[in-house]
Amino acid sequence: MNDEMAALTERIRVLEDRAELRELVARYGVAIDDRDIDALTALFTPEGSFRSVDGVMSALGREAVIEQFHGRFAALQATNHIAHDQIIDFGLDPDAAEGLVTSHAEVCRNGRVFVAALRYRDRYRRHEGRWCFAERVLSFLYYLPVEEYAEGLASRLRVRVYGDRRPADYPESLPAWRRYHQED
């Protein structure tokens, strides 16, 4: 195969990988909302992890990740997870990538309706021929009761899902935000 054909083959592979990774993210939201444990299990590598920046969630290994979701689902009624944008970075390893996913969720938790804006920092790994999550790290811009949205978004204490008021995970903690606002 000549260099031009090899370059074209590589470009097509990257495009196909990007499409599969976008679908992986979409499948995650559907599996969560449908409580489809089999589908959710298939989205993680055997050694995959899922944690939140605030430390409320932290599971290592596919079985622990799924057990953690069972605990979350016990408090949740209907949910609607919506992925927005995804940034994907590929390195030298053709079976590994990293990504950032912006997202929103509407959830009914313990009978109360909440809205959330969140980000996932992901590490992806090709496992048995399919892209899977090797790691998902969840952070919140806000997680607010619907009736507190207008007031809550203007507050630094934008995570109110656990019965108290906690600082949001971002953007105030991000280096670019802090530099812009000359907080460092």
PyMOL commands that set and color helices and strands:
alter all, ss='L'
color gray80, all
select helices_A, chain A and resi 3-34+37-42+62-75+146-153+175-180
alter helices_A, ss='H'
color red, helices_A
select strands_A, chain A and resi 44-52+58-60+76-90+96-109+112-127+130-145
alter strands_A, ss='S'
color yellow, strands_A
deselect
rebuild
show_as cartoon
